[in-house]
Amino acid sequence: MAEFLRYGMVGGDLKAFIGEVHRKAINFDTRAKLVAGSFSIDPQLAKETAEAYGVDPSRSYADYKEMAEKEAAREDGIDWVSICTPNFLHYAIAKE
């Protein structure tokens, strides 16, 4: 088993209530580490969120499809995704 469970987040920028809730709940498992994200459709807010969450800028993505593609190609890619978007958007993101 991996020392850490690496996860990505879709949505959940600094202005989003549910992103904070998801991160706090996930942090109860000390093996979980946020390493990637597609945090916002606003590029500046996405950048600020990645910085605030300690995510390497090279792993902050423009959208969830880019994150899925690039993380799948990494040896140290994410193990799972926390979806912090409105509910009606969940299916397409989870399917990707």
Salt bridges, closest charged atoms under 4 A:
GLU20 OE1 - ARG23 NH2 2.55
GLU20 OE2 - LYS24 NZ 3.47
ASP29 OD2 - ARG31 NH2 2.98
GLU66 OE2 - LYS70 NZ 3.01
GLU71 OE1 - ARG59 NH2 2.59
ASP76 OD2 - ARG59 NH1 3.59
ASP76 OD1 - ARG74 NE 2.79
